[in-house]
Amino acid sequence: MDDSDTCDKVNPWLTTLDTNKQPVIGILSQTYDFDTSGDPRFDNHTSYIMASYVKFLEAAGARVVPILWNEPEESILEKVSKLDGIHFPGGNGDYMKTAQTVLD
């Protein structure tokens, strides 16, 4: 009997525990389709994800990862390869090219 066998018998959870049973869902950010000039809350921001989308998915047991519409394509593709699903918000805007990249 080697050390790994002893470890399995003493702490069986070490080999059987699945630490990631929650789905990991990406949410694509949307660009602003309304005038944000003059509102300091939007300074230095180019997109948003509605809190209700995040809360809905978290209430269902998911973990949420933002996918920013203007981040580099290689970063987006790396995230997508690790996700269990993606939420595409409705509407239109500058984020549609990013949505197509994710779909492809």
N, CA, C and O atoms as CSV, one atom per row, in Angstrom:
chain,resi,resn,atom,element,x,y,z
A,1,MET,N,N,0.847,-1.173,0.000
A,1,MET,CA,C,0.000,0.000,0.000
A,1,MET,C,C,0.894,1.238,0.000
A,1,MET,O,O,1.727,1.397,0.892
A,2,ASP,N,N,0.729,2.109,-0.985
A,2,ASP,CA,C,1.551,3.317,-1.024
A,2,ASP,C,C,0.809,4.477,-0.341
A,2,ASP,O,O,-0.320,4.316,0.124
A,3,ASP,N,N,1.460,5.642,-0.288
A,3,ASP,CA,C,0.887,6.791,0.406
A,3,ASP,C,C,-0.423,7.260,-0.190
A,3,ASP,O,O,-1.297,7.718,0.546
A,4,SER,N,N,-0.589,7.160,-1.512
A,4,SER,CA,C,-1.829,7.623,-2.143
A,4,SER,C,C,-3.017,6.759,-1.718
A,4,SER,O,O,-4.125,7.266,-1.547
A,5,ASP,N,N,-2.782,5.432,-1.546
A,5,ASP,CA,C,-3.861,4.562,-1.077
A,5,ASP,C,C,-4.278,4.930,0.329
A,5,ASP,O,O,-5.470,4.958,0.634
A,6,THR,N,N,-3.316,5.214,1.190
A,6,THR,CA,C,-3.616,5.606,2.562
A,6,THR,C,C,-4.404,6.906,2.574
A,6,THR,O,O,-5.383,7.039,3.309
A,7,CYS,N,N,-3.985,7.843,1.778
A,7,CYS,CA,C,-4.659,9.144,1.704
A,7,CYS,C,C,-6.110,8.970,1.257
A,7,CYS,O,O,-6.999,9.626,1.799
A,8,ASP,N,N,-6.365,8.100,0.282
A,8,ASP,CA,C,-7.716,7.861,-0.210
A,8,ASP,C,C,-8.606,7.253,0.859
A,8,ASP,O,O,-9.791,7.580,0.933
A,9,LYS,N,N,-8.054,6.366,1.696
A,9,LYS,CA,C,-8.853,5.720,2.726
A,9,LYS,C,C,-9.094,6.645,3.916
A,9,LYS,O,O,-10.154,6.585,4.540
A,10,VAL,N,N,-8.140,7.485,4.229
A,10,VAL,CA,C,-8.287,8.408,5.353
A,10,VAL,C,C,-9.179,9.576,4.966
A,10,VAL,O,O,-10.039,9.974,5.751
A,11,ASN,N,N,-8.998,10.127,3.790
A,11,ASN,CA,C,-9.764,11.275,3.302
A,11,ASN,C,C,-10.306,10.972,1.908
A,11,ASN,O,O,-9.770,11.480,0.923
A,12,PRO,N,N,-11.354,10.160,1.801
A,12,PRO,CA,C,-11.861,9.803,0.469
A,12,PRO,C,C,-12.367,10.991,-0.329
A,12,PRO,O,O,-12.412,10.942,-1.559
A,13,TRP,N,N,-12.745,12.047,0.352
A,13,TRP,CA,C,-13.242,13.236,-0.344
A,13,TRP,C,C,-12.167,13.896,-1.191
A,13,TRP,O,O,-12.494,14.635,-2.120
A,14,LEU,N,N,-10.905,13.653,-0.903
A,14,LEU,CA,C,-9.825,14.263,-1.679
A,14,LEU,C,C,-9.862,13.831,-3.140
A,14,LEU,O,O,-9.496,14.614,-4.017
A,15,THR,N,N,-10.289,12.625,-3.417
A,15,THR,CA,C,-10.296,12.135,-4.797
A,15,THR,C,C,-11.674,12.186,-5.431
A,15,THR,O,O,-11.780,12.124,-6.656
A,16,THR,N,N,-12.731,12.296,-4.641
A,16,THR,CA,C,-14.075,12.249,-5.203
A,16,THR,C,C,-14.769,13.600,-5.218
A,16,THR,O,O,-15.826,13.737,-5.834
A,17,LEU,N,N,-14.219,14.573,-4.574
A,17,LEU,CA,C,-14.864,15.882,-4.485
A,17,LEU,C,C,-14.777,16.622,-5.814
A,17,LEU,O,O,-13.684,16.857,-6.329
A,18,ASP,N,N,-15.922,16.986,-6.364
A,18,ASP,CA,C,-15.970,17.820,-7.561
A,18,ASP,C,C,-16.180,19.245,-7.078
A,18,ASP,O,O,-17.269,19.588,-6.620
A,19,THR,N,N,-15.163,20.068,-7.172
A,19,THR,CA,C,-15.244,21.414,-6.608
A,19,THR,C,C,-15.922,22.406,-7.533
A,19,THR,O,O,-16.070,23.572,-7.167
A,20,ASN,N,N,-16.336,21.988,-8.710
A,20,ASN,CA,C,-16.937,22.922,-9.654
A,20,ASN,C,C,-18.240,22.374,-10.219
A,20,ASN,O,O,-18.356,22.151,-11.425
A,21,LYS,N,N,-19.219,22.157,-9.346
A,21,LYS,CA,C,-20.506,21.670,-9.816
A,21,LYS,C,C,-21.393,22.802,-10.309
A,21,LYS,O,O,-22.396,22.556,-10.980
A,22,GLN,N,N,-21.038,24.025,-9.987
A,22,GLN,CA,C,-21.810,25.162,-10.460
A,22,GLN,C,C,-21.441,25.457,-11.912
A,22,GLN,O,O,-20.261,25.465,-12.261
A,23,PRO,N,N,-22.444,25.700,-12.761
A,23,PRO,CA,C,-22.099,26.104,-14.126
A,23,PRO,C,C,-21.471,27.497,-14.119
A,23,PRO,O,O,-21.803,28.340,-13.286
A,24,VAL,N,N,-20.578,27.713,-15.043
A,24,VAL,CA,C,-19.934,29.016,-15.193
A,24,VAL,C,C,-20.461,29.614,-16.494
A,24,VAL,O,O,-20.246,29.064,-17.574
A,25,ILE,N,N,-21.152,30.745,-16.376
A,25,ILE,CA,C,-21.836,31.358,-17.508
A,25,ILE,C,C,-21.235,32.729,-17.791
A,25,ILE,O,O,-21.097,33.551,-16.885
A,26,GLY,N,N,-20.879,32.971,-19.038
A,26,GLY,CA,C,-20.396,34.286,-19.447
A,26,GLY,C,C,-21.571,35.175,-19.841
A,26,GLY,O,O,-22.570,34.696,-20.378
A,27,ILE,N,N,-21.445,36.457,-19.574
A,27,ILE,CA,C,-22.443,37.427,-20.012
A,27,ILE,C,C,-21.735,38.465,-20.872
A,27,ILE,O,O,-20.780,39.104,-20.430
A,28,LEU,N,N,-22.206,38.625,-22.094
A,28,LEU,CA,C,-21.627,39.607,-23.010
A,28,LEU,C,C,-22.078,41.006,-22.615
A,28,LEU,O,O,-23.273,41.256,-22.455
A,29,SER,N,N,-21.129,41.913,-22.459
A,29,SER,CA,C,-21.485,43.291,-22.092
A,29,SER,C,C,-22.072,44.019,-23.296
A,29,SER,O,O,-21.788,43.688,-24.447
A,30,GLN,N,N,-22.893,45.012,-23.002
A,30,GLN,CA,C,-23.525,45.823,-24.042
A,30,GLN,C,C,-22.924,47.218,-24.033
A,30,GLN,O,O,-22.514,47.724,-22.988
A,31,THR,N,N,-22.877,47.835,-25.207
A,31,THR,CA,C,-22.458,49.233,-25.285
A,31,THR,C,C,-23.657,50.106,-24.928
A,31,THR,O,O,-24.808,49.691,-25.064
A,32,TYR,N,N,-23.373,51.299,-24.476
A,32,TYR,CA,C,-24.446,52.216,-24.108
A,32,TYR,C,C,-25.222,52.638,-25.353
A,32,TYR,O,O,-24.629,53.064,-26.344
A,33,ASP,N,N,-26.537,52.520,-25.300
A,33,ASP,CA,C,-27.362,53.012,-26.402
A,33,ASP,C,C,-28.135,54.246,-25.965
A,33,ASP,O,O,-29.170,54.586,-26.537
A,34,PHE,N,N,-27.613,54.910,-24.940
A,34,PHE,CA,C,-28.222,56.126,-24.434
A,34,PHE,C,C,-27.108,57.109,-24.097
A,34,PHE,O,O,-25.956,56.714,-23.916
A,35,ASP,N,N,-27.450,58.374,-24.015
A,35,ASP,CA,C,-26.464,59.431,-23.778
A,35,ASP,C,C,-26.032,59.427,-22.315
A,35,ASP,O,O,-26.846,59.627,-21.413
A,36,THR,N,N,-24.745,59.198,-22.097
A,36,THR,CA,C,-24.216,59.181,-20.735
A,36,THR,C,C,-23.381,60.419,-20.431
A,36,THR,O,O,-22.820,60.540,-19.342
A,37,SER,N,N,-23.299,61.332,-21.384
A,37,SER,CA,C,-22.482,62.530,-21.154
A,37,SER,C,C,-23.083,63.350,-20.017
A,37,SER,O,O,-24.300,63.508,-19.921
A,38,GLY,N,N,-22.238,63.851,-19.189
A,38,GLY,CA,C,-22.683,64.666,-18.071
A,38,GLY,C,C,-23.003,63.876,-16.815
A,38,GLY,O,O,-23.255,64.470,-15.766
A,39,ASP,N,N,-23.000,62.573,-16.893
A,39,ASP,CA,C,-23.270,61.750,-15.712
A,39,ASP,C,C,-21.960,61.120,-15.263
A,39,ASP,O,O,-21.446,60.234,-15.945
A,40,PRO,N,N,-21.406,61.554,-14.132
A,40,PRO,CA,C,-20.090,61.069,-13.693
A,40,PRO,C,C,-20.045,59.567,-13.386
A,40,PRO,O,O,-18.961,58.985,-13.344
A,41,ARG,N,N,-21.185,58.942,-13.175
A,41,ARG,CA,C,-21.190,57.493,-12.904
A,41,ARG,C,C,-20.695,56.694,-14.100
A,41,ARG,O,O,-20.252,55.556,-13.942
A,42,PHE,N,N,-20.764,57.271,-15.285
A,42,PHE,CA,C,-20.384,56.552,-16.499
A,42,PHE,C,C,-19.015,56.961,-17.032
A,42,PHE,O,O,-18.590,56.473,-18.079
A,43,ASP,N,N,-18.323,57.847,-16.325
A,43,ASP,CA,C,-16.989,58.256,-16.769
A,43,ASP,C,C,-16.078,57.034,-16.858
A,43,ASP,O,O,-16.084,56.185,-15.967
A,44,ASN,N,N,-15.305,56.948,-17.920
A,44,ASN,CA,C,-14.327,55.880,-18.159
A,44,ASN,C,C,-14.958,54.492,-18.317
A,44,ASN,O,O,-14.271,53.485,-18.139
A,45,HIS,N,N,-16.236,54.422,-18.643
A,45,HIS,CA,C,-16.897,53.145,-18.892
A,45,HIS,C,C,-17.432,53.141,-20.323
A,45,HIS,O,O,-17.950,54.149,-20.804
A,46,THR,N,N,-17.302,52.004,-20.992
A,46,THR,CA,C,-17.761,51.913,-22.381
A,46,THR,C,C,-18.896,50.911,-22.561
A,46,THR,O,O,-19.503,50.839,-23.630
A,47,SER,N,N,-19.182,50.135,-21.513
A,47,SER,CA,C,-20.239,49.135,-21.637
A,47,SER,C,C,-20.791,48.793,-20.263
A,47,SER,O,O,-20.298,49.263,-19.237
A,48,TYR,N,N,-21.831,47.960,-20.271
A,48,TYR,CA,C,-22.453,47.565,-19.014
A,48,TYR,C,C,-23.034,46.163,-19.128
A,48,TYR,O,O,-23.268,45.658,-20.226
A,49,ILE,N,N,-23.259,45.551,-17.984
A,49,ILE,CA,C,-23.999,44.301,-17.872
A,49,ILE,C,C,-25.086,44.559,-16.841
A,49,ILE,O,O,-24.801,44.976,-15.718
A,50,MET,N,N,-26.319,44.313,-17.223
A,50,MET,CA,C,-27.427,44.582,-16.309
A,50,MET,C,C,-27.334,43.667,-15.084
A,50,MET,O,O,-27.134,42.458,-15.206
A,51,ALA,N,N,-27.483,44.269,-13.911
A,51,ALA,CA,C,-27.403,43.516,-12.669
A,51,ALA,C,C,-28.449,42.413,-12.608
A,51,ALA,O,O,-28.210,41.365,-12.008
A,52,SER,N,N,-29.609,42.638,-13.224
A,52,SER,CA,C,-30.662,41.616,-13.177
A,52,SER,C,C,-30.231,40.333,-13.884
A,52,SER,O,O,-30.643,39.246,-13.481
A,53,TYR,N,N,-29.401,40.440,-14.944
A,53,TYR,CA,C,-28.897,39.240,-15.620
A,53,TYR,C,C,-27.995,38.443,-14.674
A,53,TYR,O,O,-28.100,37.221,-14.574
A,54,VAL,N,N,-27.112,39.158,-13.987
A,54,VAL,CA,C,-26.178,38.515,-13.060
A,54,VAL,C,C,-26.950,37.862,-11.915
A,54,VAL,O,O,-26.703,36.703,-11.579
A,55,LYS,N,N,-27.872,38.594,-11.325
A,55,LYS,CA,C,-28.639,38.070,-10.189
A,55,LYS,C,C,-29.477,36.862,-10.584
A,55,LYS,O,O,-29.583,35.904,-9.819
A,56,PHE,N,N,-30.070,36.901,-11.770
A,56,PHE,CA,C,-30.880,35.779,-12.247
A,56,PHE,C,C,-30.038,34.510,-12.359
A,56,PHE,O,O,-30.442,33.447,-11.887
A,57,LEU,N,N,-28.875,34.627,-12.981
A,57,LEU,CA,C,-28.018,33.456,-13.163
A,57,LEU,C,C,-27.454,32.962,-11.837
A,57,LEU,O,O,-27.366,31.755,-11.612
A,58,GLU,N,N,-27.071,33.885,-10.961
A,58,GLU,CA,C,-26.556,33.481,-9.653
A,58,GLU,C,C,-27.648,32.823,-8.810
A,58,GLU,O,O,-27.372,31.875,-8.074
A,59,ALA,N,N,-28.881,33.314,-8.912
A,59,ALA,CA,C,-29.993,32.710,-8.174
A,59,ALA,C,C,-30.245,31.275,-8.627
A,59,ALA,O,O,-30.728,30.445,-7.856
A,60,ALA,N,N,-29.914,30.994,-9.876
A,60,ALA,CA,C,-30.069,29.639,-10.408
A,60,ALA,C,C,-28.869,28.755,-10.071
A,60,ALA,O,O,-28.857,27.574,-10.419
A,61,GLY,N,N,-27.857,29.314,-9.396
A,61,GLY,CA,C,-26.702,28.533,-8.973
A,61,GLY,C,C,-25.470,28.680,-9.833
A,61,GLY,O,O,-24.477,27.990,-9.605
A,62,ALA,N,N,-25.508,29.558,-10.815
A,62,ALA,CA,C,-24.356,29.730,-11.709
A,62,ALA,C,C,-23.368,30.745,-11.158
A,62,ALA,O,O,-23.714,31.598,-10.340
A,63,ARG,N,N,-22.150,30.636,-11.616
A,63,ARG,CA,C,-21.150,31.682,-11.406
A,63,ARG,C,C,-21.059,32.451,-12.711
A,63,ARG,O,O,-21.186,31.872,-13.790
A,64,VAL,N,N,-20.841,33.749,-12.614
A,64,VAL,CA,C,-20.901,34.619,-13.791
A,64,VAL,C,C,-19.529,35.204,-14.101
A,64,VAL,O,O,-18.792,35.626,-13.210
A,65,VAL,N,N,-19.209,35.217,-15.402
A,65,VAL,CA,C,-17.958,35.800,-15.892
A,65,VAL,C,C,-18.321,36.853,-16.933
A,65,VAL,O,O,-19.048,36.555,-17.881
A,66,PRO,N,N,-17.823,38.089,-16.772
A,66,PRO,CA,C,-18.109,39.103,-17.796
A,66,PRO,C,C,-17.279,38.884,-19.053
A,66,PRO,O,O,-16.099,38.541,-18.985
A,67,ILE,N,N,-17.912,39.086,-20.193
A,67,ILE,CA,C,-17.205,39.089,-21.477
A,67,ILE,C,C,-17.380,40.498,-22.032
A,67,ILE,O,O,-18.460,40.860,-22.500
A,68,LEU,N,N,-16.324,41.282,-21.978
A,68,LEU,CA,C,-16.403,42.681,-22.400
A,68,LEU,C,C,-16.332,42.774,-23.915
A,68,LEU,O,O,-15.501,42.126,-24.551
A,69,TRP,N,N,-17.196,43.573,-24.474
A,69,TRP,CA,C,-17.325,43.663,-25.934
A,69,TRP,C,C,-16.048,44.147,-26.609
A,69,TRP,O,O,-15.810,43.826,-27.773
A,70,ASN,N,N,-15.217,44.917,-25.895
A,70,ASN,CA,C,-14.039,45.508,-26.531
A,70,ASN,C,C,-12.716,44.913,-26.035
A,70,ASN,O,O,-11.659,45.504,-26.253
A,71,GLU,N,N,-12.762,43.776,-25.385
A,71,GLU,CA,C,-11.502,43.163,-24.976
A,71,GLU,C,C,-10.894,42.405,-26.164
A,71,GLU,O,O,-11.607,42.085,-27.116
A,72,PRO,N,N,-9.607,42.120,-26.121
A,72,PRO,CA,C,-8.959,41.451,-27.255
A,72,PRO,C,C,-9.597,40.090,-27.564
A,72,PRO,O,O,-10.022,39.369,-26.662
A,73,GLU,N,N,-9.653,39.759,-28.847
A,73,GLU,CA,C,-10.289,38.525,-29.293
A,73,GLU,C,C,-9.690,37.294,-28.636
A,73,GLU,O,O,-10.428,36.382,-28.263
A,74,GLU,N,N,-8.367,37.242,-28.482
A,74,GLU,CA,C,-7.746,36.065,-27.869
A,74,GLU,C,C,-8.179,35.900,-26.414
A,74,GLU,O,O,-8.312,34.775,-25.934
A,75,SER,N,N,-8.398,37.009,-25.711
A,75,SER,CA,C,-8.888,36.952,-24.336
A,75,SER,C,C,-10.324,36.424,-24.292
A,75,SER,O,O,-10.669,35.619,-23.426
A,76,ILE,N,N,-11.145,36.877,-25.217
A,76,ILE,CA,C,-12.536,36.418,-25.299
A,76,ILE,C,C,-12.580,34.922,-25.589
A,76,ILE,O,O,-13.319,34.185,-24.936
A,77,LEU,N,N,-11.799,34.471,-26.557
A,77,LEU,CA,C,-11.809,33.061,-26.937
A,77,LEU,C,C,-11.285,32.165,-25.814
A,77,LEU,O,O,-11.756,31.040,-25.648
A,78,GLU,N,N,-10.323,32.654,-25.049
A,78,GLU,CA,C,-9.818,31.884,-23.908
A,78,GLU,C,C,-10.916,31.720,-22.859
A,78,GLU,O,O,-11.102,30.629,-22.320
A,79,LYS,N,N,-11.645,32.805,-22.568
A,79,LYS,CA,C,-12.748,32.724,-21.609
A,79,LYS,C,C,-13.817,31.758,-22.100
A,79,LYS,O,O,-14.280,30.901,-21.348
A,80,VAL,N,N,-14.209,31.898,-23.371
A,80,VAL,CA,C,-15.283,31.079,-23.936
A,80,VAL,C,C,-14.940,29.592,-23.850
A,80,VAL,O,O,-15.821,28.765,-23.615
A,81,SER,N,N,-13.681,29.254,-24.037
A,81,SER,CA,C,-13.283,27.843,-23.998
A,81,SER,C,C,-13.461,27.227,-22.617
A,81,SER,O,O,-13.480,26.004,-22.487
A,82,LYS,N,N,-13.590,28.051,-21.590
A,82,LYS,CA,C,-13.713,27.555,-20.216
A,82,LYS,C,C,-15.125,27.680,-19.658
A,82,LYS,O,O,-15.362,27.330,-18.502
A,83,LEU,N,N,-16.061,28.171,-20.453
A,83,LEU,CA,C,-17.417,28.426,-19.963
A,83,LEU,C,C,-18.355,27.264,-20.266
A,83,LEU,O,O,-18.138,26.488,-21.197
A,84,ASP,N,N,-19.407,27.168,-19.449
A,84,ASP,CA,C,-20.452,26.176,-19.682
A,84,ASP,C,C,-21.576,26.748,-20.535
A,84,ASP,O,O,-22.365,25.991,-21.101
A,85,GLY,N,N,-21.663,28.056,-20.636
A,85,GLY,CA,C,-22.700,28.699,-21.427
A,85,GLY,C,C,-22.461,30.194,-21.496
A,85,GLY,O,O,-21.612,30.733,-20.786
A,86,ILE,N,N,-23.222,30.864,-22.363
A,86,ILE,CA,C,-23.077,32.311,-22.545
A,86,ILE,C,C,-24.450,32.930,-22.653
A,86,ILE,O,O,-25.331,32.409,-23.337
A,87,HIS,N,N,-24.625,34.049,-21.970
A,87,HIS,CA,C,-25.863,34.822,-22.075
A,87,HIS,C,C,-25.616,35.979,-23.035
A,87,HIS,O,O,-24.715,36.792,-22.831
A,88,PHE,N,N,-26.435,36.039,-24.090
A,88,PHE,CA,C,-26.371,37.134,-25.041
A,88,PHE,C,C,-27.542,38.072,-24.757
A,88,PHE,O,O,-28.695,37.674,-24.923
A,89,PRO,N,N,-27.276,39.295,-24.338
A,89,PRO,CA,C,-28.378,40.219,-24.070
A,89,PRO,C,C,-29.055,40.656,-25.364
A,89,PRO,O,O,-28.464,40.593,-26.441
A,90,GLY,N,N,-30.277,41.090,-25.243
A,90,GLY,CA,C,-31.007,41.549,-26.426
A,90,GLY,C,C,-30.567,42.939,-26.854
A,90,GLY,O,O,-29.726,43.566,-26.210
A,91,GLY,N,N,-31.137,43.404,-27.933
A,91,GLY,CA,C,-30.808,44.735,-28.443
A,91,GLY,C,C,-29.750,44.669,-29.516
A,91,GLY,O,O,-29.435,43.599,-30.038
A,92,ASN,N,N,-29.208,45.817,-29.837
A,92,ASN,CA,C,-28.118,45.854,-30.799
A,92,ASN,C,C,-27.108,46.893,-30.343
A,92,ASN,O,O,-27.318,47.575,-29.340
A,93,GLY,N,N,-26.043,47.008,-31.062
A,93,GLY,CA,C,-24.995,47.952,-30.686
A,93,GLY,C,C,-23.656,47.486,-31.198
A,93,GLY,O,O,-23.577,46.582,-32.031
A,94,ASP,N,N,-22.606,48.103,-30.700
A,94,ASP,CA,C,-21.253,47.796,-31.149
A,94,ASP,C,C,-20.774,46.416,-30.699
A,94,ASP,O,O,-19.751,45.935,-31.187
A,95,TYR,N,N,-21.478,45.785,-29.798
A,95,TYR,CA,C,-21.037,44.499,-29.287
A,95,TYR,C,C,-21.419,43.326,-30.190
A,95,TYR,O,O,-21.069,42.185,-29.887
A,96,MET,N,N,-22.123,43.581,-31.284
A,96,MET,CA,C,-22.564,42.495,-32.158
A,96,MET,C,C,-21.404,41.781,-32.837
A,96,MET,O,O,-21.498,40.579,-33.087
A,97,LYS,N,N,-20.312,42.480,-33.147
A,97,LYS,CA,C,-19.136,41.834,-33.735
A,97,LYS,C,C,-18.532,40.849,-32.722
A,97,LYS,O,O,-18.119,39.749,-33.090
A,98,THR,N,N,-18.486,41.247,-31.465
A,98,THR,CA,C,-17.980,40.366,-30.424
A,98,THR,C,C,-18.899,39.157,-30.272
A,98,THR,O,O,-18.423,38.034,-30.105
A,99,ALA,N,N,-20.204,39.378,-30.328
A,99,ALA,CA,C,-21.163,38.273,-30.252
A,99,ALA,C,C,-20.924,37.281,-31.382
A,99,ALA,O,O,-20.991,36.072,-31.159
A,100,GLN,N,N,-20.653,37.758,-32.571
A,100,GLN,CA,C,-20.399,36.882,-33.710
A,100,GLN,C,C,-19.110,36.102,-33.500
A,100,GLN,O,O,-19.042,34.928,-33.863
A,101,THR,N,N,-18.086,36.724,-32.922
A,101,THR,CA,C,-16.830,36.039,-32.622
A,101,THR,C,C,-17.086,34.883,-31.665
A,101,THR,O,O,-16.562,33.784,-31.851
A,102,VAL,N,N,-17.886,35.135,-30.650
A,102,VAL,CA,C,-18.204,34.102,-29.660
A,102,VAL,C,C,-18.998,32.981,-30.314
A,102,VAL,O,O,-18.716,31.808,-30.071
A,103,LEU,N,N,-19.980,33.315,-31.135
A,103,LEU,CA,C,-20.785,32.296,-31.796
A,103,LEU,C,C,-19.969,31.438,-32.757
A,103,LEU,O,O,-20.184,30.230,-32.858
A,104,ASP,N,N,-19.040,32.065,-33.457
A,104,ASP,CA,C,-18.207,31.325,-34.409
A,104,ASP,C,C,-17.312,30.357,-33.668
A,104,ASP,O,O,-16.531,29.637,-34.291
